[in-house]
Amino acid sequence: METIYSEKHKLRDAQTELYGGQLVYPHERPSRAEYVLNRVKDSELGAVTSPEDFGMDPILAVHQPDFVSFLQTVWDEWKAAGMKGEAIPTTWPARRMVQKCPNFIDGKLGYYSLACETSISEGTWEAAYASAQVALTGAKRLNDGAKGVFSLCRPPGHHATTDLYGGFCFLNNAGIAAQETLNNGAKRVAIVDVDFHHGNGSQDMFYQRDDVLFISLHGDPMEAFPHFLGHADEKGEGAGEGFNFNYPLQPGTPFSAWREALADALNKVKEFGAEALIISLGVDTFENDPISFFKLASDDFITYGEDIAKLGLPTHFVMEGGYDVDEIGINTVNVLQGFEGG
Protein backbone atom coordinates (compact mmCIF):
# COMPACT_ATOMS: atom_id res chain seq x y z
CA MET A 1 0.00 0.00 0.00
CA GLU A 2 1.28 3.45 -0.91
CA THR A 3 1.77 6.00 1.87
CA ILE A 4 1.49 9.71 1.08
CA TYR A 5 3.63 11.83 3.40
CA SER A 6 4.92 15.39 3.61
CA GLU A 7 7.93 16.59 5.60
CA LYS A 8 6.11 19.90 6.00
CA HIS A 9 4.16 18.46 8.93
CA LYS A 10 7.24 19.35 11.02
CA LEU A 11 6.39 23.04 10.59
CA ARG A 12 3.55 22.42 13.05
CA ASP A 13 5.59 22.22 16.26
CA ALA A 14 3.62 24.05 18.91
CA GLN A 15 5.16 24.15 22.38
CA THR A 16 2.01 24.60 24.45
CA GLU A 17 -1.25 22.77 25.05
CA LEU A 18 -3.71 23.57 27.83
CA TYR A 19 -4.18 20.20 29.53
CA GLY A 20 -5.23 19.37 33.07
CA GLY A 21 -5.00 23.00 34.13
CA GLN A 22 -1.42 23.35 32.92
CA LEU A 23 0.40 24.45 29.79
CA VAL A 24 2.23 21.31 28.67
CA TYR A 25 4.13 20.18 25.58
CA PRO A 26 1.37 19.06 23.18
CA HIS A 27 0.22 15.47 22.82
CA GLU A 28 -0.07 16.22 19.07
CA ARG A 29 3.61 16.58 18.17
CA PRO A 30 5.89 15.93 15.17
CA SER A 31 7.20 12.63 16.54
CA ARG A 32 3.73 11.11 16.04
CA ALA A 33 4.15 11.09 12.29
CA GLU A 34 7.76 9.94 12.56
CA TYR A 35 6.78 6.88 14.60
CA VAL A 36 4.24 5.95 11.93
CA LEU A 37 6.56 6.66 9.01
CA ASN A 38 9.36 4.58 10.54
CA ARG A 39 7.01 1.65 11.04
CA VAL A 40 5.74 1.96 7.45
CA LYS A 41 9.32 1.72 6.20
CA ASP A 42 10.44 -1.01 8.59
CA SER A 43 7.45 -3.20 7.69
CA GLU A 44 7.98 -2.59 3.94
CA LEU A 45 4.32 -1.65 3.59
CA GLY A 46 4.94 -0.01 0.22
CA ALA A 47 6.15 3.14 -1.48
CA VAL A 48 6.29 6.42 0.44
CA THR A 49 5.58 9.35 -1.88
CA SER A 50 5.24 13.11 -1.59
CA PRO A 51 1.91 14.84 -2.21
CA GLU A 52 0.92 16.80 -5.26
CA ASP A 53 -0.35 20.36 -4.80
CA PHE A 54 -4.02 20.77 -5.71
CA GLY A 55 -4.25 24.38 -4.60
CA MET A 56 -6.94 26.07 -2.54
CA ASP A 57 -10.08 25.16 -4.48
CA PRO A 58 -10.61 21.71 -2.87
CA ILE A 59 -10.15 23.25 0.58
CA LEU A 60 -12.64 26.02 -0.14
CA ALA A 61 -15.10 23.43 -1.42
CA VAL A 62 -15.81 22.43 2.20
CA HIS A 63 -14.40 25.26 4.37
CA GLN A 64 -15.70 28.82 4.63
CA PRO A 65 -13.43 31.38 2.90
CA ASP A 66 -13.29 33.69 5.93
CA PHE A 67 -12.19 30.80 8.14
CA VAL A 68 -9.46 29.78 5.72
CA SER A 69 -8.29 33.38 5.47
CA PHE A 70 -8.13 33.50 9.28
CA LEU A 71 -5.92 30.40 9.38
CA GLN A 72 -3.60 31.91 6.78
CA THR A 73 -3.11 35.18 8.69
CA VAL A 74 -3.69 34.44 12.38
CA TRP A 75 -0.04 33.99 13.34
CA ASP A 76 1.07 37.21 11.66
CA GLU A 77 -1.82 39.12 13.26
CA TRP A 78 -1.01 37.65 16.66
CA LYS A 79 2.63 38.69 16.45
CA ALA A 80 1.73 42.11 15.05
CA ALA A 81 -0.47 42.69 18.11
CA GLY A 82 2.61 42.25 20.30
CA MET A 83 1.67 38.88 21.79
CA LYS A 84 4.64 36.96 23.18
CA GLY A 85 3.42 33.36 23.47
CA GLU A 86 1.55 31.04 21.15
CA ALA A 87 -1.98 31.99 20.08
CA ILE A 88 -4.60 30.59 22.46
CA PRO A 89 -8.19 31.87 22.59
CA THR A 90 -9.50 33.28 25.85
CA THR A 91 -13.10 34.20 25.04
CA TRP A 92 -15.92 32.81 22.87
CA PRO A 93 -19.29 33.97 21.46
CA ALA A 94 -21.18 31.78 23.93
CA ARG A 95 -24.94 31.41 24.35
CA ARG A 96 -26.86 34.70 24.06
CA MET A 97 -23.78 36.59 22.81
CA VAL A 98 -23.50 38.29 19.41
CA GLN A 99 -22.15 35.96 16.72
CA LYS A 100 -19.99 38.57 15.00
CA CYS A 101 -16.28 38.24 14.24
CA PRO A 102 -14.22 40.90 16.07
CA ASN A 103 -11.41 42.85 14.43
CA PHE A 104 -8.87 42.20 17.19
CA ILE A 105 -6.99 38.91 16.92
CA ASP A 106 -7.79 37.76 20.47
CA GLY A 107 -11.49 37.93 19.63
CA LYS A 108 -10.98 36.33 16.22
CA LEU A 109 -9.35 33.31 17.88
CA GLY A 110 -12.43 32.73 20.00
CA TYR A 111 -14.77 33.25 17.07
CA TYR A 112 -13.04 30.58 14.98
CA SER A 113 -12.19 28.04 17.71
CA LEU A 114 -14.20 25.30 19.38
CA ALA A 115 -11.76 24.63 22.23
CA CYS A 116 -8.71 26.26 23.80
CA GLU A 117 -6.30 23.33 24.13
CA THR A 118 -4.96 23.87 20.60
CA SER A 119 -2.45 26.71 20.40
CA ILE A 120 -1.49 28.18 17.05
CA SER A 121 2.20 28.66 16.34
CA GLU A 122 4.45 29.67 13.48
CA GLY A 123 4.15 27.20 10.60
CA THR A 124 0.69 25.94 11.57
CA TRP A 125 -1.00 27.06 8.34
CA GLU A 126 1.78 25.70 6.12
CA ALA A 127 1.59 22.29 7.84
CA ALA A 128 -2.22 22.19 7.73
CA TYR A 129 -2.22 23.09 4.03
CA ALA A 130 0.36 20.35 3.30
CA SER A 131 -1.71 17.85 5.30
CA ALA A 132 -4.74 18.62 3.16
CA GLN A 133 -2.66 18.08 0.02
CA VAL A 134 -1.61 14.68 1.39
CA ALA A 135 -5.28 13.73 1.70
CA LEU A 136 -6.09 15.09 -1.76
CA THR A 137 -3.27 13.05 -3.28
CA GLY A 138 -4.71 9.96 -1.59
CA ALA A 139 -8.10 10.75 -3.13
CA LYS A 140 -6.45 10.96 -6.54
CA ARG A 141 -4.82 7.57 -6.06
CA LEU A 142 -8.19 6.06 -5.25
CA ASN A 143 -9.68 7.64 -8.35
CA ASP A 144 -6.79 6.17 -10.37
CA GLY A 145 -7.76 2.68 -9.25
CA ALA A 146 -5.91 1.93 -6.00
CA LYS A 147 -7.61 -0.63 -3.75
CA GLY A 148 -6.20 1.10 -0.69
CA VAL A 149 -4.03 4.12 0.08
CA PHE A 150 -2.74 5.68 3.29
CA SER A 151 -2.57 9.45 3.73
CA LEU A 152 -0.23 10.08 6.66
CA CYS A 153 -1.80 13.42 7.52
CA ARG A 154 -0.45 15.64 10.24
CA PRO A 155 -1.90 17.79 11.70
CA PRO A 156 -5.07 15.70 11.88
CA GLY A 157 -8.41 17.05 10.71
CA HIS A 158 -11.62 15.42 11.91
CA HIS A 159 -12.44 18.00 14.61
CA ALA A 160 -12.23 20.92 12.16
CA THR A 161 -15.66 22.07 10.99
CA THR A 162 -16.39 24.24 7.98
CA ASP A 163 -15.47 27.29 10.07
CA LEU A 164 -13.93 26.20 13.39
CA TYR A 165 -10.59 24.73 14.48
CA GLY A 166 -9.77 22.78 17.64
CA GLY A 167 -8.84 19.36 18.94
CA PHE A 168 -5.44 19.75 17.21
CA CYS A 169 -7.26 20.10 13.84
CA PHE A 170 -7.34 23.02 11.40
CA LEU A 171 -8.47 21.69 8.01
CA ASN A 172 -10.68 18.62 7.77
CA ASN A 173 -8.55 16.26 5.71
CA ALA A 174 -11.13 13.46 5.55
CA GLY A 175 -13.88 15.89 4.58
CA ILE A 176 -11.72 17.49 1.91
CA ALA A 177 -10.89 14.03 0.55
CA ALA A 178 -14.55 12.98 0.59
CA GLN A 179 -15.62 16.00 -1.45
CA GLU A 180 -12.75 15.46 -3.88
CA THR A 181 -13.78 11.81 -4.29
CA LEU A 182 -17.28 12.99 -5.21
CA ASN A 183 -15.80 15.53 -7.60
CA ASN A 184 -13.84 12.70 -9.21
CA GLY A 185 -17.08 10.93 -10.12
CA ALA A 186 -18.25 8.93 -7.11
CA LYS A 187 -21.95 9.36 -6.28
CA ARG A 188 -21.82 8.12 -2.70
CA VAL A 189 -18.90 8.19 -0.27
CA ALA A 190 -18.79 6.88 3.30
CA ILE A 191 -16.59 8.16 6.12
CA VAL A 192 -16.09 5.80 9.05
CA ASP A 193 -14.30 7.50 11.92
CA VAL A 194 -12.55 5.01 14.21
CA ASP A 195 -10.65 7.61 16.23
CA PHE A 196 -11.33 7.51 19.98
CA HIS A 197 -12.82 11.01 19.80
CA HIS A 198 -15.99 11.86 17.91
CA GLY A 199 -15.41 13.33 14.46
CA ASN A 200 -17.52 16.38 15.18
CA GLY A 201 -16.07 18.39 12.31
CA SER A 202 -16.83 15.72 9.73
CA GLN A 203 -20.34 15.27 11.10
CA ASP A 204 -20.98 19.00 10.96
CA MET A 205 -19.64 19.23 7.41
CA PHE A 206 -22.01 16.62 5.95
CA TYR A 207 -24.93 16.64 8.39
CA GLN A 208 -27.43 17.96 5.84
CA ARG A 209 -26.22 15.89 2.89
CA ASP A 210 -27.16 12.47 1.55
CA ASP A 211 -24.13 11.85 -0.69
CA VAL A 212 -21.73 11.35 2.23
CA LEU A 213 -22.56 8.83 4.96
CA PHE A 214 -20.80 9.70 8.21
CA ILE A 215 -20.33 7.15 10.99
CA SER A 216 -18.27 7.55 14.17
CA LEU A 217 -17.27 5.11 16.92
CA HIS A 218 -16.00 7.06 19.92
CA GLY A 219 -15.89 7.73 23.63
CA ASP A 220 -19.27 8.87 24.92
CA PRO A 221 -19.28 12.70 24.68
CA MET A 222 -20.73 12.82 28.19
CA GLU A 223 -17.29 11.57 29.25
CA ALA A 224 -14.88 12.57 26.46
CA PHE A 225 -13.88 15.44 24.15
CA PRO A 226 -15.47 17.10 22.20
CA HIS A 227 -18.37 16.71 24.69
CA PHE A 228 -21.00 18.67 22.76
CA LEU A 229 -21.55 16.43 19.74
CA GLY A 230 -21.55 12.71 19.05
CA HIS A 231 -24.69 11.37 20.72
CA ALA A 232 -26.59 8.41 19.30
CA ASP A 233 -29.70 10.46 18.49
CA GLU A 234 -27.84 12.69 15.99
CA LYS A 235 -29.08 11.26 12.69
CA GLY A 236 -28.68 14.12 10.21
CA GLU A 237 -30.98 16.93 9.11
CA GLY A 238 -32.94 17.73 5.96
CA ALA A 239 -31.58 15.77 3.03
CA GLY A 240 -29.02 14.30 5.41
CA GLU A 241 -31.51 12.70 7.78
CA GLY A 242 -30.63 9.03 8.17
CA PHE A 243 -27.09 9.48 6.85
CA ASN A 244 -25.33 10.12 10.16
CA PHE A 245 -24.69 7.49 12.82
CA ASN A 246 -22.84 7.69 16.12
CA TYR A 247 -21.72 4.89 18.43
CA PRO A 248 -20.85 6.52 21.78
CA LEU A 249 -19.06 3.94 23.93
CA GLN A 250 -18.31 3.85 27.63
CA PRO A 251 -15.01 3.98 29.57
CA GLY A 252 -13.26 0.63 29.57
CA THR A 253 -14.90 -0.57 26.34
CA PRO A 254 -13.15 -3.82 25.29
CA PHE A 255 -12.38 -4.76 21.70
CA SER A 256 -15.24 -7.26 21.58
CA ALA A 257 -17.84 -4.52 22.13
CA TRP A 258 -15.99 -2.04 19.92
CA ARG A 259 -15.85 -4.61 17.10
CA GLU A 260 -19.59 -5.24 17.35
CA ALA A 261 -20.17 -1.52 16.82
CA LEU A 262 -17.78 -1.53 13.86
CA ALA A 263 -19.60 -4.48 12.30
CA ASP A 264 -22.89 -2.62 12.51
CA ALA A 265 -21.25 0.50 11.06
CA LEU A 266 -19.76 -1.41 8.14
CA ASN A 267 -23.13 -2.99 7.43
CA LYS A 268 -24.59 0.52 7.18
CA VAL A 269 -21.86 1.42 4.69
CA LYS A 270 -22.86 -1.59 2.59
CA GLU A 271 -26.58 -0.68 2.76
CA PHE A 272 -25.75 2.90 1.77
CA GLY A 273 -24.16 1.69 -1.45
CA ALA A 274 -20.91 3.58 -1.00
CA GLU A 275 -18.59 3.57 -3.97
CA ALA A 276 -15.59 4.58 -1.88
CA LEU A 277 -14.73 4.44 1.82
CA ILE A 278 -12.69 6.89 3.86
CA ILE A 279 -11.43 5.70 7.23
CA SER A 280 -10.57 8.47 9.67
CA LEU A 281 -7.80 6.40 11.19
CA GLY A 282 -7.21 7.41 14.77
CA VAL A 283 -5.41 4.73 16.77
CA ASP A 284 -5.98 6.39 20.14
CA THR A 285 -8.39 3.55 20.92
CA PHE A 286 -5.23 1.73 22.09
CA GLU A 287 -5.29 0.55 25.72
CA ASN A 288 -2.18 2.59 26.64
CA ASP A 289 -3.00 5.80 24.79
CA PRO A 290 -2.53 8.72 27.22
CA ILE A 291 -5.81 10.55 26.51
CA SER A 292 -8.43 7.84 25.92
CA PHE A 293 -10.24 5.07 27.77
CA PHE A 294 -10.79 2.15 25.36
CA LYS A 295 -8.98 -1.17 25.69
CA LEU A 296 -7.84 -2.24 22.21
CA ALA A 297 -4.59 -4.22 22.09
CA SER A 298 -2.14 -4.04 19.18
CA ASP A 299 -3.33 -7.30 17.57
CA ASP A 300 -6.91 -5.98 17.55
CA PHE A 301 -5.91 -3.38 14.98
CA ILE A 302 -4.97 -6.15 12.55
CA THR A 303 -8.36 -7.77 13.08
CA TYR A 304 -10.38 -4.67 12.37
CA GLY A 305 -8.27 -3.90 9.30
CA GLU A 306 -9.35 -7.30 8.02
CA ASP A 307 -12.98 -6.48 8.86
CA ILE A 308 -12.83 -3.29 6.81
CA ALA A 309 -11.32 -5.14 3.85
CA LYS A 310 -14.30 -7.49 3.69
CA LEU A 311 -16.44 -4.64 2.34
CA GLY A 312 -14.41 -4.81 -0.86
CA LEU A 313 -14.47 -1.04 -1.34
CA PRO A 314 -11.68 1.26 -2.52
CA THR A 315 -10.49 2.55 0.84
CA HIS A 316 -8.62 5.70 1.76
CA PHE A 317 -7.06 5.69 5.24
CA VAL A 318 -6.58 9.25 6.54
CA MET A 319 -4.47 9.62 9.69
CA GLU A 320 -6.16 11.26 12.66
CA GLY A 321 -5.26 10.74 16.34
CA GLY A 322 -3.16 8.38 18.34
CA TYR A 323 -0.71 10.00 20.67
CA ASP A 324 2.93 9.87 21.47
CA VAL A 325 3.57 6.28 22.43
CA ASP A 326 5.76 3.82 20.52
CA GLU A 327 2.78 1.73 19.53
CA ILE A 328 1.21 4.46 17.38
CA GLY A 329 3.30 3.24 14.46
CA ILE A 330 2.71 -0.43 15.21
CA ASN A 331 -1.05 -0.02 15.56
CA THR A 332 -1.44 2.14 12.46
CA VAL A 333 0.48 -0.26 10.24
CA ASN A 334 -1.35 -3.21 11.81
CA VAL A 335 -4.64 -1.79 10.48
CA LEU A 336 -3.17 -1.29 7.03
CA GLN A 337 -1.59 -4.74 6.90
CA GLY A 338 -4.79 -6.31 8.19
CA PHE A 339 -6.64 -4.55 5.37
CA GLU A 340 -4.17 -5.73 2.76
CA GLY A 341 -4.35 -9.31 4.02
CA GLY A 342 -8.12 -9.32 4.48
PESULWO-V61427 format. One record per residue. PHI is phi in whole degrees, 0 to 359 (NA if undefined). Layout:
PHI, PHI
This chain:
NA, 284, 247, 263, 209, 234, 296, 292, 302, 295, 293, 269, 223, 298, 252, 225, 220, 278, 215, 61, 80, 228, 270, 238, 292, 300, 295, 269, 227, 303, 297, 305, 293, 291, 304, 292, 300, 298, 291, 303, 289, 296, 273, 54, 298, 159, 295, 248, 233, 275, 284, 279, 249, 262, 76, 272, 304, 294, 289, 287, 290, 233, 249, 291, 303, 293, 294, 297, 298, 302, 299, 290, 245, 302, 294, 296, 295, 298, 292, 296, 280, 88, 288, 261, 263, 279, 280, 229, 291, 235, 209, 225, 282, 284, 309, 70, 262, 289, 268, 227, 286, 290, 279, 285, 298, 298, 288, 300, 303, 292, 295, 256, 244, 247, 198, 249, 286, 264, 281, 253, 230, 302, 90, 298, 298, 300, 291, 295, 298, 297, 298, 296, 293, 300, 295, 293, 293, 299, 298, 295, 299, 296, 296, 279, 114, 294, 288, 209, 211, 242, 262, 277, 279, 206, 294, 290, 219, 289, 272, 284, 270, 300, 215, 219, 248, 154, 59, 72, 243, 236, 241, 274, 300, 295, 294, 298, 294, 297, 295, 294, 295, 296, 297, 277, 123, 292, 266, 221, 235, 248, 247, 246, 260, 255, 297, 300, 265, 300, 277, 299, 293, 293, 301, 300, 294, 241, 295, 250, 236, 249, 262, 232, 274, 245, 224, 226, 253, 197, 296, 311, 297, 291, 239, 219, 306, 268, 71, 252, 199, 115, 277, 293, 273, 272, 247, 106, 227, 57, 298, 272, 296, 89, 239, 220, 223, 240, 237, 286, 239, 273, 306, 84, 305, 277, 299, 302, 288, 298, 293, 299, 295, 298, 300, 294, 298, 293, 295, 294, 298, 297, 296, 294, 78, 299, 265, 209, 236, 248, 256, 284, 268, 263, 253, 281, 282, 298, 299, 251, 296, 287, 229, 214, 220, 267, 233, 283, 265, 302, 294, 296, 291, 298, 300, 283, 297, 296, 299, 296, 298, 295, 292, 71, 259, 303, 232, 248, 269, 244, 292, 241, 269, 120, 253, 282, 234, 306, 288, 301, 289, 300, 291, 297, 291, 301, 300, 294, 290, 299, 298, 294, 268, 278
